[in-house]
Amino acid sequence: MPTLYVENVPADLYDALRRQAKSEGRSISSEVMKLLSEHVPTSAELARRRRAFALARKLRESQCGFHPPSGVKIETTEEMLRGDRGR
């Protein structure tokens, strides 16, 4: 298993991580692994999400008759939020 070293962690972030790990009864390393696994999707997870979105799109189209015009890309909620953050 690869090892990850992180340098120059801001003191306030490290303290928050240490407090959170302690409150959950975990080591800092275990807490970081938990946070990474919850918030960084693997390629398998991304593929699963793509399949779920495609299925939801098909369901929406079959339920309400909505079909975007050919060549028109509809932004996902995630893409819209990222765009808003850039303002």
Secondary structure, DSSP 8 states (H G I E B T S, - for coil): ----------HHHHHHHHHHHHHTT--HHHHHHHHHHHHS--HHHHHHHHHHHHHHHHHHHHHH-----TT-----HHHHHHHHHT-
